[in-house]
Structure formats: C-alpha cells, structure tokens
Amino acid sequence: MSRIEETVDTETASIRTDIRFDIKSSNARKSRYLYELNKAVSALGAAQLQEQHRDDIARLREKLATNERAILAHLNAVNEVAQLMQDAIQYAEADGTYSARQFG
C-alpha cells in the first residue's frame, strides 16, 4: 500500500510542477503496484484486507481521486494547447479567402 501511495503522490505532485515528468513510466509503475495489490486482495480475501486496512484503503482512494483530477487537468491543458497550435497552423496556411469554417 505504501509503494502505491508514494507513487500516486509523486505522480500527482510531478504532473502539477514538472513539465518533463514521464507520465508513461509513472503510469506503468502505478499499474504494476495496483496489480500487486489486486493479487494480495485475492490471496488474503477482500473482507480480511478491508477489515485490517480500512483506513489505508480509504486514504488510497482519496489519493487516487486527487491523482485523477490532476491527470484530467493535465489532459485538458494538453488539448487546449493542441487546439491553439491547430488554429495557428490553419491561420498561417490561409490564403486570405474566407473558408466555410469561418462562417460556421
């Protein structure tokens, strides 16, 4: 649980602050740890794990929700930048005549 929490915390903070953050490798690590957790749940039994680690599970859920919001904000920002670039390219390629898109 602690490795997953640490990975999620690092990813969340890095998405917000580090433009060079490697989200692909972080996501692979996070997936691997969640897979390991799933195997542990299968081995111990969900009821036993939930009983023994109720607070840990609740904290992890909260951290994953925060992580999801950070990822969605990042994706929205990427989409906005991509749209701005697309608009700039279309504007630069325009020959000065009106297009159907400008009237839409």
C-alpha positions, 0 to 999 in steps of 0.5 A: 500500500505504501509503494502505491501511495508514494507513487500516486503522490509523486505522480500527482505532485510531478504532473502539477510542477514538472513539465518533463515528468514521464507520465508513461513510466509513472503510469506503468509503475502505478499499474504494476503496484495496483496489480500487486495489490489486486493479487494480495486482495485475492490471496488474503480475501477482500473482507480480511484486507478491508477489515485490517486496512480500512483506513489505508484503503480509504486514504488510497482512494482519496489519493487516487481521486486527487491523482485523477483530477490532476491527470484530467487537468493535465489532459485538458491543458494538453488539448487546449494547447493542441487546439491553439497550435491547430488554429495557428497552423490553419491561420498561417496556411490561409490564403486570405479567402474566407473558408466555410469554417469561418462562417460556421 
